[in-house]
Amino acid sequence: MTQTDERATTIQRWLSANWDGKARCPAGHDDAWSVEDTMSFMPGLVTEETGPRIAHERGFRFVVLTCEKCGYVALLNARTLGIDA
């Protein structure tokens, strides 16, 4: 899913308030993160009487941040950032 201008603005606002200057790369680099142009998705897993199944309707969307020094990736829950779709 490619970022729209509105979505990119929402992400930047949230990052400025909650992330900038506060999140260092776990590999020891500074806080130079870039926001990827696409979002990531992880389907949910539900247990039913017939057994577990992958449930795309219960999945999670993530905003992908990448450390500009080493490529470490951080995933932020899009819903937490105010993005539902």
C-alpha positions as CSV (number, residue, x, y, z in Angstrom):
1,M,0.0,0.0,0.0
2,T,1.6,3.2,-1.1
3,Q,1.4,6.3,1.1
4,T,-1.0,9.1,0.1
5,D,-0.1,12.7,0.9
6,E,-2.7,12.7,3.7
7,R,-1.3,9.5,5.2
8,A,2.3,10.8,4.9
9,T,1.3,14.0,6.8
10,T,-0.4,11.9,9.5
11,I,2.7,9.8,9.9
12,Q,5.1,12.8,10.0
13,R,2.9,14.5,12.6
14,W,2.9,11.4,14.9
15,L,6.6,10.8,14.4
16,S,7.4,14.5,15.3
17,A,5.4,14.3,18.5
18,N,6.3,10.8,19.6
19,W,9.5,9.5,17.9
20,D,11.9,12.2,16.7
21,G,15.0,12.4,18.9
22,K,13.7,9.6,21.2
23,A,14.3,6.4,19.2
24,R,17.8,5.3,18.5
25,C,18.6,2.3,16.3
26,P,19.1,-0.8,18.4
27,A,22.4,-1.3,16.6
28,G,23.7,1.8,18.3
29,H,23.2,4.4,15.5
30,D,21.6,7.8,16.0
31,D,18.0,8.6,15.3
32,A,18.2,8.9,11.5
33,W,15.1,7.1,10.3
34,S,13.4,7.2,7.0
35,V,9.7,6.4,6.3
36,E,9.2,3.8,3.5
37,D,6.8,4.7,0.7
38,T,4.8,1.5,1.3
39,M,3.2,0.0,4.4
40,S,3.5,-3.6,5.5
41,F,0.8,-6.0,6.5
42,M,0.7,-9.0,8.7
43,P,-2.3,-11.3,8.7
44,G,-3.8,-12.3,12.0
45,L,-4.1,-15.9,13.3
46,V,-7.4,-17.1,14.7
47,T,-8.3,-20.4,16.4
48,E,-11.6,-22.0,15.3
49,E,-13.2,-25.3,16.1
50,T,-11.6,-26.7,12.9
51,G,-8.2,-25.4,13.9
52,P,-6.1,-22.3,13.4
53,R,-6.4,-20.2,10.2
54,I,-4.8,-17.1,8.8
55,A,-7.3,-14.2,9.0
56,H,-6.5,-11.3,6.7
57,E,-9.6,-9.5,8.1
58,R,-7.9,-9.5,11.5
59,G,-4.4,-8.4,10.4
60,F,-2.3,-5.5,11.2
61,R,-0.9,-2.7,9.0
62,F,2.4,-1.2,9.8
63,V,4.3,1.9,8.9
64,V,7.9,0.9,8.0
65,L,10.8,2.9,9.3
66,T,14.4,2.1,8.3
67,C,17.6,3.2,10.0
68,E,19.5,5.2,7.4
69,K,22.9,3.9,8.6
70,C,22.4,0.1,8.8
71,G,18.9,-0.7,7.3
72,Y,17.4,-1.9,10.6
73,V,13.6,-1.9,10.2
74,A,11.1,-0.8,12.8
75,L,7.4,-1.5,12.3
76,L,4.9,0.9,13.9
77,N,1.2,-0.2,14.2
78,A,-0.6,2.1,11.7
79,R,-3.7,2.3,13.9
80,T,-1.6,3.7,16.8
81,L,-0.5,6.4,14.4
82,G,-4.1,7.2,13.5
83,I,-4.2,5.3,10.2
84,D,-7.0,2.8,9.8
85,A,-6.6,1.7,6.2
